[in-house]
Amino acid sequence: MFELTQKLIKLLGIDLERLRLEWISSAEGTRFAEVAREFTEKIRSLGPATLKQAA
């Protein structure tokens, strides 16, 4: 399913760096916070997203 999502993201012209999948247990609250912080910083550094126009 993730591969299908990646293909859709590419088709829409969205940078694949804007998509991230992490498997985190409910017992890993600290890890979740760390991943959320890292990904938020990454998205902010990429700036606004652009989408391709539909044909």
C-alpha positions as CSV (number, residue, x, y, z in Angstrom):
1,M,0.0,0.0,0.0
2,F,2.9,2.4,0.7
3,E,4.3,1.9,-2.7
4,L,0.9,2.8,-4.2
5,T,0.9,5.9,-2.1
6,Q,4.4,6.8,-3.3
7,K,3.3,6.4,-7.0
8,L,0.3,8.7,-6.4
9,I,2.5,11.3,-4.7
10,K,4.9,11.3,-7.6
11,L,1.9,11.5,-10.1
12,L,0.7,14.6,-8.3
13,G,4.2,16.2,-8.5
14,I,4.8,16.2,-4.8
15,D,8.4,15.6,-3.6
16,L,8.7,12.1,-2.1
17,E,10.5,13.7,0.9
18,R,7.1,14.9,2.0
19,L,6.0,11.3,2.7
20,R,7.4,9.2,5.6
21,L,6.3,5.9,7.1
22,E,7.5,4.9,10.6
23,W,6.3,1.9,12.6
24,I,6.1,3.1,16.2
25,S,4.6,1.2,19.1
26,S,2.1,2.9,21.4
27,A,4.7,2.3,24.1
28,E,7.2,4.5,22.3
29,G,5.9,8.0,23.1
30,T,9.3,9.5,23.1
31,R,10.2,8.0,19.7
32,F,6.9,9.3,18.3
33,A,7.7,12.8,19.5
34,E,11.2,12.6,18.0
35,V,9.9,11.4,14.6
36,A,7.2,14.1,14.6
37,R,9.7,16.8,15.4
38,E,12.2,15.6,12.8
39,F,9.5,15.3,10.1
40,T,8.0,18.7,10.9
41,E,11.5,20.3,10.6
42,K,12.0,18.5,7.3
43,I,8.7,19.7,5.8
44,R,9.4,23.3,7.0
45,S,12.8,23.2,5.3
46,L,11.2,22.1,2.0
47,G,8.8,25.0,2.0
48,P,5.4,25.1,0.4
49,A,4.3,22.1,-1.6
50,T,3.4,22.4,-5.3
51,L,0.8,20.3,-7.1
52,K,0.6,19.6,-10.8
53,Q,-2.4,21.0,-12.6
54,A,-5.0,18.4,-13.7
55,A,-5.2,17.9,-17.5
